[in-house]
């Protein structure tokens, strides 16, 4: 049976998630408390056991419309190769059309999955850019370097939207920014910014593991990015 999930299915959703994904348990806890809802999940059941699922997270993209972000697509190993994911994706497309969703998007976990999802009509649309920063001799600047908190959300959103004006980008409301900041801070990351008086010059969402990884970086120019990277790498 193929259907949308509800609160009664949460324990089975979590069981499959924890079986398939090698996620940090703190992330799993945060994700299911703050982002995921049972009704975002569609699943295949066999004899009332949930055996395959995906989640349809709702977002809106500026200049484009509402989209479903496919996340947590997985199947128990012993049930793979039966075409279950194809049935789930087809069902998700049906639900999208019924609710006026413009498109379905996803980010494959590895390169091998690009060909897998291509079978269902998905095509590459955007790329992730990488840049490596190195600690420099102290960059001379007069900016104020600090950790971001909730009072900076309007500044963050203004910078984010202005830098992406005229393009397609995920619309982030105050709740979205609050959750993103909360995720980084609760899972051992940090969110930093540099300011010139009250003007935001750059911001960075940072993970600290074996190395420093800046997941999202914005600056008014390359110098601002160099400055905040140098401060983070102290």
C-alpha positions in Angstrom: 0.0 0.0 0.0 1.2 3.5 -0.9 0.0 6.4 1.2 0.8 9.6 3.1 1.9 9.1 6.6 0.5 10.4 9.8 1.5 10.7 13.5 0.9 7.0 14.1 3.7 6.2 11.6 6.4 8.2 13.3 8.1 5.3 15.1 8.3 3.3 11.8 9.6 6.4 9.9 12.4 6.8 12.5 13.2 3.1 12.5 13.8 3.1 8.7 15.7 6.4 8.9 18.0 5.1 11.6 18.5 1.8 9.7 19.5 3.4 6.4 21.2 6.7 7.2 24.4 7.0 9.2 23.4 10.4 10.6 24.6 11.9 13.9 21.9 11.1 16.4 21.8 14.8 17.5 21.0 15.8 13.9 18.3 13.2 13.7 16.8 14.5 16.9 17.0 18.1 15.8 15.6 17.4 12.3 12.5 15.5 13.5 11.8 18.0 16.2 12.2 21.1 14.0 11.8 20.3 10.3 10.2 16.9 9.6 6.5 16.2 10.1 4.9 12.8 9.6 2.5 14.3 7.0 5.5 15.3 4.9 6.3 11.6 4.4 4.9 9.3 1.8 5.6 5.6 2.1 5.1 2.1 0.9 3.7 -0.4 3.4 3.8 -4.2 3.2 1.6 -6.0 5.7 1.4 -2.7 7.7 5.2 -2.4 7.9 6.8 0.7 6.4 9.4 -0.5 3.9 10.2 2.5 1.7 9.7 6.3 2.1 10.6 9.8 1.0 9.8 13.2 2.5 8.4 16.1 0.6 9.6 19.3 2.4 7.7 22.4 1.2 9.6 25.5 0.1 9.1 28.5 -2.1 11.6 29.7 -4.7 11.6 33.4 -5.6 10.6 34.1 -9.2 9.6 30.4 -9.6 7.0 29.2 -7.2 6.3 26.4 -4.6 8.5 23.3 -4.8 8.8 20.0 -3.0 12.3 19.2 -1.7 12.7 15.4 -1.8 14.6 14.4 1.3 15.2 11.2 3.2 14.4 8.9 0.3 15.2 5.3 1.4 14.2 1.7 1.4 15.1 -1.3 3.6 18.0 -3.2 1.9 16.0 -6.4 1.6 13.3 -4.5 -0.4 15.5 -2.7 -2.9 15.3 -3.4 -6.6 11.5 -3.7 -6.6 10.8 -0.3 -8.1 9.4 1.1 -4.9 11.2 4.5 -5.1 9.9 5.0 -8.6 6.3 4.5 -7.3 7.0 6.9 -4.5 8.3 9.6 -6.9 5.3 9.1 -9.2 3.0 9.5 -6.2 4.9 12.6 -5.1 4.4 14.1 -8.5 0.7 13.4 -8.3 0.4 15.1 -4.9 2.5 18.1 -6.2 0.1 18.6 -9.2 -2.9 18.4 -6.9 -1.5 21.0 -4.5 -0.2 23.5 -7.2 3.5 22.8 -6.6 5.6 24.0 -9.5 8.5 21.5 -9.3 10.2 18.7 -7.4 13.9 19.2 -6.4 16.5 17.0 -4.7 20.2 16.8 -4.0 21.7 13.3 -4.7 23.9 12.0 -1.9 26.6 10.9 -4.4 27.3 11.0 -8.2 26.0 7.5 -8.8 22.5 8.7 -7.9 22.3 11.3 -10.7 21.7 8.6 -13.3 19.2 6.9 -10.9 17.0 10.0 -10.5 17.4 11.0 -14.2 15.2 8.0 -15.0 12.4 9.8 -13.2 12.8 13.1 -15.1 15.3 14.9 -12.8 18.0 17.0 -14.4 21.0 18.9 -12.9 20.1 22.5 -12.4 22.5 24.1 -10.1 26.1 23.6 -8.8 27.7 24.0 -5.4 30.8 26.1 -5.5 33.8 25.3 -3.3 36.7 27.7 -2.3 39.6 26.9 0.0 40.7 29.6 2.5 44.0 29.6 4.3 45.0 31.5 7.5 46.8 34.6 6.6 48.9 37.0 8.5 46.3 39.1 10.3 44.3 41.0 7.7 44.1 44.7 8.7 40.5 45.8 9.1 38.2 47.7 11.4 35.1 45.5 11.1 33.4 44.0 14.2 33.6 40.2 14.2 30.9 38.5 16.3 28.5 35.5 16.6 25.1 36.1 15.0 21.9 36.0 17.1 18.2 36.5 16.5 18.4 40.3 16.3 20.5 40.0 13.2 18.0 38.0 11.1 16.6 41.1 9.3 20.2 42.0 8.3 20.9 38.5 7.2 17.8 38.3 5.1 18.4 41.7 3.5 21.9 40.7 2.5 20.8 37.3 1.3 17.9 38.6 -0.9 19.9 41.6 -2.3 22.8 39.4 -3.4 20.4 37.0 -5.2 18.1 39.6 -6.7 16.9 38.6 -10.1 17.8 34.9 -9.6 16.0 31.9 -8.3 16.5 31.4 -4.6 14.8 29.8 -1.6 12.6 32.3 0.3 13.6 32.4 3.9 11.3 33.8 6.4 12.2 34.6 10.1 11.3 31.1 11.2 13.5 29.6 8.5 16.5 31.7 9.6 15.8 31.0 13.2 15.8 27.2 12.6 19.0 27.4 10.5 20.9 29.3 13.1 19.5 27.0 15.8 20.6 23.9 13.9 24.2 25.1 13.7 24.4 26.2 17.3 22.8 23.1 18.7 24.9 20.7 16.7 28.3 22.2 17.4 28.6 24.7 14.6 28.7 28.5 14.6 27.2 31.4 12.7 29.5 34.5 12.4 29.3 37.9 10.9 31.4 41.0 10.4 29.9 44.5 10.6 30.9 48.0 9.8 29.0 49.8 12.6 25.4 48.5 12.0 26.0 47.4 8.4 26.4 43.7 7.7 29.6 43.1 5.7 29.7 39.3 5.6 28.2 36.2 7.3 29.2 32.5 7.5 27.5 29.3 8.7 30.4 27.2 10.0 30.9 23.5 11.0 33.9 22.7 13.2 35.0 19.1 12.8 38.5 17.8 11.9 38.7 20.9 9.7 36.7 24.1 9.5 33.9 23.9 6.9 32.0 27.1 5.9 28.7 25.7 4.5 27.3 29.1 3.5 29.3 32.3 3.0 28.2 35.7 1.9 30.2 38.9 1.7 29.8 42.3 0.0 33.0 41.6 -1.9 35.9 39.2 -1.9 37.8 41.2 0.7 34.9 40.8 3.1 34.9 37.1 2.5 38.7 36.9 3.1 38.3 38.9 6.3 35.6 36.7 7.9 37.4 33.5 6.8 40.6 34.8 8.4 38.8 35.6 11.6 37.1 32.2 11.7 40.5 30.5 11.1 42.1 32.1 14.1 
